[in-house]
Structures are given as C-alpha cells and as structure tokens.
Amino acid sequence: MNNQERGSLGQRIAERMSGITLLKITELGFANAQTNSAQIATGKSIASLQETSMLAGDDALVIAAGPSLHRNDTATLIKQSGFKGVIVATESSMSWCLRHDIIPHLIVTLDPHPHRIVRWFGDPELTEEKLTQDDYYTRQDMDPKFHQDQLRFNQELLNLINAHGPQMHIAIASSASQAVVQRAIEAGMDIYWWNPMYDDYEVEDSLTRKIYALNGLPCVNAGGNVGSACWVFAHAVLSKTRVGLVGMDFGYYADTPYNQTQYYKEIVSLVGLERLDEVFVHIVNPHLGQEFYTDPAYLWYRNSFLEMAQEADCKTYNCTGGGILFGPGIHWMILAEFLQNSKG
C-alpha cells in the first residue's frame, strides 16, 4: 500500500462522523434525558457553577485519559508545582487523578452508554459474568489498572470515589446513564446538569431543541467527546483565559497494536481486517518529531477541537507531550513550563 492510500478511507469516514455519531447516540441520549428528568428537575444546572469558588483565577488544567497520561511523569509535575488553578477532569481520568492524590475540582461526563461509563466510578453491580461479556477495558491501551484483577480494582475504585466524592463537583450531561447518575449521588458528588448540543438548535425540529424543551438545561457544544467538553467548561463556563491540556492525545502511540484501540471492533465490522491500514490515519507530530496514529472518530474529534480553539476566548496550551492535537489555536508547551507560569 502506498502512502497516498494509507489512511485515505479513514479520512473520508471522519468527514461523515458528525452524522454517524448523531445516528448512534440520538435514541439513547434522548431516552436517558427522559429517565434523568426527575433528578434534573430538583437539581442544579451548570449555570450555578458560576456561583462557586472555581471562578477565581485565570488558569485551568484539563486532564483527559489519553495514553500519554501513563507514559509521562505527569502526576509528579502537577503535584510538585503546587498548581493553584482549577483542575477539570474527564470521568475516565478521575481514577488516575485520585490514585495520584490529585483531586479535581470538576468532573465532566456525557457518554450515554448504559454500563461502560460507570466503570470509571466503580460499578457496584460488576460481576465476573459481566466481565466475560465485554472486554472493552481489558482489550484496550487505556488505564493499565483496568487490565489487572478487575473485581478487586473495581472495589478499590468504589472506595476511592466514595471517599473523595464530596470534595468534587460533577457536570453530568442529561444523556448520562442512570448507572452513572446513581453512582454520583451515592458518592456524594455535587451535581450540575447540562445538555450536549447534538445538532443545530436553530432548526425547529432538532434533537437539541427537543431536549431543551424537555428540561430547560443550558446546551453546550462539547465537541463530541468528554475531553473537549472539559476544555469547553474550563473557558466558556468557568471563564478561564489560560487553559492547559494533558492526556489530550486524540490518537495512539505508533507501537500500539490496532486491536488495542477503542473502536477496533467497530472498524473491523465496517471494513474487515484487510483494510485496516486504509482506516487508521498516521500523523507525525512536528513538535516531537514522532509518529502517532488515529481512527476516524478521534480524527473528527481532533479536527472539531481545532475549529473551536481558533474561536475561543482563551489561550489553549497543549502540554500532553504526545498525540496529534496541534495546529492553529493550539500553543504547544511542556507541562513544567505551563505550571511554572501559572498564577492560579
């Protein structure tokens, strides 16, 4: 296969991901919003975050769960720096944060999957039988802790989240599963609600307008994924003008086998094993002189992020130390420098 063909199909699929994603999550996201109506009606919206102490200062650090988080000494740098800004973390990086004695100020979650996302919080309903039915966590190049004795680690995670839950705020999308909502309640987290922007609100019969009519929550363009949502919350909701990113890879290290990527099974089902090199897109990061690769979903997320970053009222510093997020609107910086220059 020549270089022109390599990744060409993936590029074309990425251009259609907006419509594909909408079809995939529309029914489940709306059903979850209906299920969550009672909690939403008696809860707080994300507008109330502007009444918290998190609005103080200009700096935020967004922690996502990309593979660079486990390949760099990120935790040591954050802790030794005495960072005074706000830490906004994906639910998928929450375990990593707490295991390293880093307590995020705000957790964000939005994925509507009925049973996978709650694993990041510790799943009280997890059994050996359930583990045999889904290899999502053990197969992938994700958090290494999830590759070990999963039932034991799940219990450790339950205890960890329960211990620190009351110290954390969480922005829960109306699309979140009831399992995630219940875990946040059980852990004593301070909950704030919001709607993901699925499509164009200005269109009269849009899903976004339909869900807004259901619950009246603020609608947020979250870029299609929880990492981007954290960045949006940092600058658009918490009014930070200087936002650093770690774990925001949007891709995989070159030595990661294709079968350890997040959407591998879906890609094989779509194109077969023989066309994988046409789907996975390989990109050289010019700041590192290192090649990474990505899939159509993460390529779409990355391209969407770049579009949003150019229009945002903040400076975005990618301190990830890996991955494919670079381009207009992104200032590439090592984490130590960002933390050293932070004034909170």
C-alpha positions in Angstrom: 0.0 0.0 0.0 1.4 3.4 -0.9 1.4 6.4 1.4 -1.5 8.0 -0.5 -3.8 5.1 0.1 -2.7 4.7 3.8 -5.4 6.2 6.0 -7.4 7.5 3.0 -10.6 5.7 3.9 -10.3 6.9 7.5 -10.1 10.5 6.3 -13.3 10.0 4.3 -15.1 8.4 7.2 -14.0 11.2 9.5 -15.7 13.7 7.3 -19.0 11.9 7.8 -18.6 11.3 11.6 -21.0 14.1 12.6 -23.9 12.4 11.0 -22.8 8.9 12.0 -22.4 9.9 15.7 -25.8 11.6 15.7 -27.4 8.4 14.5 -25.6 6.3 17.0 -26.4 8.3 20.2 -29.7 10.1 19.4 -32.1 7.5 20.7 -30.1 6.5 23.7 -29.2 10.1 24.6 -32.8 11.2 24.5 -34.1 8.2 26.4 -31.5 8.9 29.2 -32.6 12.5 29.3 -36.2 11.4 29.9 -35.0 9.0 32.6 -33.0 11.7 34.3 -35.9 14.2 34.3 -36.8 13.8 37.9 -33.2 14.4 39.2 -32.8 17.3 36.8 -36.0 18.9 37.9 -34.8 19.0 41.5 -31.1 19.6 40.7 -28.8 22.5 39.6 -27.8 23.4 36.1 -24.2 24.2 35.1 -25.1 27.9 35.4 -24.7 27.5 39.1 -21.1 26.7 38.7 -20.5 30.4 38.2 -21.5 30.9 41.8 -18.7 28.6 43.1 -15.1 29.4 44.1 -14.0 27.8 40.8 -14.5 31.2 39.0 -11.5 32.7 40.9 -8.3 32.9 38.9 -7.5 32.7 35.2 -5.9 29.2 34.8 -7.3 25.8 34.4 -5.7 22.4 33.7 -7.8 19.9 31.8 -6.9 16.2 32.4 -8.1 13.7 29.8 -7.3 10.0 29.7 -5.1 9.6 26.7 -2.3 7.1 26.7 0.3 9.9 27.3 -1.0 10.2 30.8 0.6 6.8 31.6 3.8 7.3 29.6 4.9 10.6 31.1 5.5 11.7 34.7 2.5 14.0 34.6 1.3 13.4 38.2 4.6 14.3 39.8 4.9 17.5 37.8 1.4 18.6 38.8 1.8 17.8 42.5 5.3 19.3 42.8 4.2 22.5 41.1 1.6 23.4 43.7 -0.8 24.4 40.8 -3.4 26.9 42.2 -5.7 26.9 39.2 -8.8 24.8 38.6 -8.5 21.2 37.6 -11.2 19.9 35.2 -11.0 16.1 34.6 -12.8 13.6 32.4 -14.6 10.9 34.3 -12.2 8.5 32.6 -9.2 10.2 34.2 -10.8 10.6 37.6 -9.4 7.3 38.9 -5.9 8.2 37.7 -6.1 11.6 39.4 -7.3 10.2 42.8 -4.8 7.4 42.8 -2.1 10.1 42.5 -3.6 12.3 45.2 -4.8 14.9 42.7 -8.4 15.9 43.5 -10.1 17.5 40.5 -12.4 20.5 41.2 -14.8 19.5 38.4 -15.5 16.1 36.7 -17.3 16.0 33.4 -19.3 13.1 31.9 -21.6 12.8 28.9 -21.4 9.4 27.2 -24.8 7.6 27.2 -23.5 4.0 27.2 -25.7 2.1 29.7 -23.0 0.2 31.6 -19.4 1.0 30.4 -19.0 4.6 31.7 -20.0 3.7 35.3 -16.8 1.6 35.5 -14.8 4.8 35.8 -16.7 5.5 39.0 -16.6 1.9 40.3 -19.5 -0.3 39.4 -21.4 -1.7 42.4 -23.1 -4.2 40.0 -20.0 -5.5 38.4 -19.7 -9.3 38.4 -17.3 -11.9 36.8 -20.1 -12.8 34.4 -20.3 -9.2 33.2 -16.6 -9.1 32.7 -16.7 -12.1 30.4 -19.4 -10.4 28.2 -17.4 -7.2 27.5 -13.6 -6.9 27.0 -13.8 -3.1 26.4 -11.5 -2.3 29.3 -9.1 -5.2 29.2 -8.5 -5.1 25.5 -7.6 -1.5 25.0 -4.5 0.6 25.7 -6.2 2.5 28.4 -5.7 2.8 32.1 -3.3 -0.1 33.0 -5.1 -0.6 36.3 -8.1 -1.9 34.4 -6.0 -4.7 33.0 -5.4 -6.3 36.4 -7.7 -8.1 38.8 -10.8 -6.2 37.7 -13.1 -7.1 40.5 -10.6 -6.2 43.2 -9.7 -3.0 41.4 -13.4 -2.1 41.0 -13.9 -2.4 44.8 -10.8 -0.2 45.4 -12.3 2.3 43.0 -15.7 2.2 44.7 -14.0 3.0 48.0 -11.8 5.7 46.4 -14.6 7.6 44.7 -16.8 7.3 47.8 -14.0 8.8 49.9 -13.4 11.8 47.7 -16.8 12.3 46.1 -18.0 15.0 48.5 -14.9 17.0 47.5 -15.7 17.1 43.8 -18.2 18.9 41.6 -19.5 16.9 38.6 -21.1 18.2 35.4 -23.4 15.5 34.3 -25.0 15.6 30.8 -28.6 14.8 30.5 -27.5 11.9 28.2 -25.7 10.1 31.0 -26.9 6.7 32.0 -28.9 6.1 35.2 -26.0 4.0 36.5 -23.6 7.0 36.3 -26.1 9.3 37.9 -26.8 6.9 40.7 -23.1 6.5 41.4 -22.5 10.2 41.5 -25.4 10.5 44.0 -24.1 7.7 46.1 -20.6 9.1 46.2 -21.9 12.5 47.5 -20.7 14.5 44.5 -22.1 18.0 43.9 -24.1 17.6 40.7 -24.6 20.1 37.9 -26.7 19.3 34.8 -26.3 20.3 31.1 -27.4 19.2 27.6 -25.0 18.2 24.9 -25.6 20.1 21.7 -26.4 17.2 19.3 -27.3 19.3 16.3 -28.3 22.8 15.2 -30.6 24.3 17.9 -31.9 26.9 15.4 -33.5 24.1 13.4 -37.1 23.8 14.7 -37.3 20.0 14.9 -33.7 19.5 16.0 -32.9 17.0 18.7 -31.1 19.7 20.8 -34.2 21.9 20.8 -36.4 18.9 21.7 -34.2 18.0 24.7 -34.0 21.7 25.8 -37.8 21.8 25.7 -37.8 18.7 27.9 -35.6 20.1 30.7 -34.6 23.7 30.0 -30.9 23.0 30.7 -28.1 25.0 29.0 -26.9 23.4 25.8 -23.2 23.0 25.3 -21.2 22.3 22.1 -18.9 19.7 23.7 -17.0 18.7 20.5 -18.4 15.2 20.6 -16.3 13.8 23.4 -15.7 14.3 27.1 -12.1 15.7 26.8 -13.3 18.5 24.6 -16.2 19.1 26.9 -13.8 19.6 29.8 -12.0 22.3 27.8 -15.3 24.0 26.9 -16.3 24.0 30.5 -12.9 25.5 31.6 -13.1 28.5 29.3 -16.8 29.0 28.5 -18.4 28.2 31.9 -15.6 28.8 34.4 -14.2 31.8 32.4 -10.6 30.7 32.3 -8.4 32.6 29.9 -5.4 30.2 30.1 -6.2 26.5 29.7 -3.6 23.7 29.7 -4.3 20.2 28.4 -2.8 16.9 29.5 -3.8 13.4 28.3 -5.5 15.0 25.2 -3.9 12.7 22.7 -6.8 12.0 20.2 -4.7 9.1 19.0 -2.4 6.3 19.8 1.4 5.7 20.0 2.9 4.0 17.0 3.7 0.9 19.0 0.1 0.3 20.0 -1.5 -2.7 18.1 -4.6 -1.8 16.2 -6.6 -4.3 18.2 -5.9 -2.3 21.4 -7.7 0.8 20.1 -11.1 2.0 21.2 -13.1 1.5 18.0 -11.2 -1.5 16.6 -14.2 -3.9 16.7 -16.5 -1.4 15.0 -13.9 -0.7 12.3 -13.3 -4.4 11.6 -17.1 -4.9 11.4 -17.3 -2.0 8.9 -14.3 -2.7 6.6 -12.8 -6.1 7.5 -9.3 -6.9 8.7 -7.7 -6.5 5.3 -8.4 -2.7 5.0 -7.3 -1.5 8.5 -4.3 0.4 7.1 -6.7 2.4 4.9 -8.8 3.4 8.0 -6.1 4.2 10.6 -4.5 7.6 9.8 -0.8 8.1 10.7 0.3 11.6 11.6 3.7 13.0 12.5 3.7 15.4 15.4 6.1 18.1 14.3 6.7 19.3 17.9 8.0 15.9 18.9 9.2 14.5 15.5 7.2 11.4 16.4 4.5 9.5 14.5 1.2 8.7 16.1 -1.9 7.3 14.5 -5.6 7.8 15.0 -9.0 6.4 13.9 -11.9 8.3 12.1 -13.7 9.1 15.4 -10.7 10.6 17.1 -9.6 12.4 13.9 -13.1 14.0 13.8 -12.8 15.0 17.5 -9.4 16.5 16.9 -10.5 18.5 13.8 -13.6 19.7 15.7 -11.4 20.8 18.6 -9.1 22.8 16.3 -12.1 24.6 14.8 -13.3 25.5 18.3 -9.9 26.5 19.6 -9.4 29.2 17.0 -12.6 30.9 18.1 -12.3 30.5 21.9 -11.8 33.4 24.2 -8.8 31.7 25.9 -5.3 30.6 25.1 -5.0 26.8 24.8 -1.7 25.2 25.8 -1.3 21.5 24.8 1.0 20.1 27.5 0.1 16.5 26.7 3.6 15.5 25.4 2.1 13.2 22.8 -0.7 12.7 20.3 -2.0 14.6 17.3 -3.5 17.8 18.8 -1.5 20.6 17.2 -2.3 23.4 14.7 -3.9 26.9 14.7 -5.3 27.9 18.0 -3.0 25.5 19.9 0.1 26.6 21.8 2.4 23.6 22.2 4.2 23.8 25.6 5.8 21.3 28.0 3.8 20.8 31.2 6.5 22.0 33.5 6.6 25.4 31.8 2.8 25.8 31.8 2.7 25.0 35.6 5.6 27.3 36.3 4.0 30.2 34.6 0.6 29.6 36.2 -0.7 32.2 38.7 -3.9 30.4 39.6 
